[in-house]
Amino acid sequence: MFLFKINDSMKMKLKHLINFVASCVLMCLIVFASCKKYTTPTPPPPPTGPSVTIQQLRNMYTGMSIKFTTNTILNAVVTCDESSGNLYKQVYIRDNSGVFSTTHNYGAIGLHFTSGTIGLLSVGDSIAINLNGCTLAKSGGGSLELDSLVPIKQGQITHLGLAKIVPQPIVTTISQIDTFLSAAGGGFIFDGQLVQLTNVEFIKSNVGTTYAVPQAPTTPPQSINKYINDFAGNTSVAYNSCYANFAVNIIPANSGTLTAMT
């Protein structure tokens, strides 16, 4: 057996050699990793199943909630999203299945989700909704909606990849919006519709106040109902969330055009 005695000079040279070899190995690993090819995974195909329209959903509702337990596909366009903060966990959609000329034959309904949809859904998106697992029911406010949708659940919401469609509101009046129909989902003809009212104004007691009361150090946030009327004396409620990006704006005294969801 032979023993070699390594002096300080040899130790230093050996240390430099080890460092050099380690650096070369690291460089090779980096080069190898950078040359490795990655491919974008192909998204799974959208779920298949029988299709349904919004008008068909309204027709099947008779006052009792309906839970979907199999794949049922609804195609529609988003008309209102959560971007303004006035809605949370909720968007509105429409298709062309409506039966009323006063609503331009649009079918409309609200979607209620288990979590927020900002960044997932926006106005103009053409989507396919798999109703499996959700419930057709009346909301607390009395509007018909599809409840318990999960925005991040695979296959629940599929973007159809079509060009964005800028939804145009239905120009109507307060008196028309208040038209009630016992059929067609047991609600207002304009339930869930994107509408535009012209020559309307907020009532005098609302002028000069904020649309809502946002969070402040000494004040809890408050969502507030304001009231608008037209020149014929018809009045309607305008709901404003304390989390809306316009909550602190002052209500003007002038009349004009108002776009809203009903």
C-alpha angles and dihedrals in degrees: 000000000000123000121201121204112215116207126208094265092054091046090056092049091048091050091052090048092052091048091049093050091047091051092051092050091050092049090050091051092050092048091047092049093047091051094051110109122229124196126202108249115246110246115242116261115264116264117269129220143116115317127234135189130221092248090053089052090052091048093052094052111093101166100290125094116254121211117204113219101171135050111287118166126215119186117201147138124252111244100175131020139181098262096108093051092236089109129046126192087354140099134167129231139183142191136184098265099100121125100206123089089204088067093043087250091289118150111212138183141159126248119214116199135196090235140012121293103203108138091017103066130025139169112288097026115140107217143174114220122202104211093197106128098013130105131230105219147133117274123229088265093053100256121131112246145163105246136198098026115162111218096198097042109117110252097009095102121021123186108223094211094235125142112274114268114215102220113223118215123240109250106226145136136257092250091053092049090055091057107123126205124192092207129048096067096329096272147087118314088236095047108145095000128140105235141177123213120197129202095018131136140183116261116264095254090058096049113105094019127104120261089242140345112262126204112288133172093259101021128068116225117263130196108212138198113225126187133233129189138186132224090269091061097253114146133203136179121250113199117211124188120220087228095056116119088235096048094111095046117113118244109242126229096227128091123239146123124325127193117200149146117256 
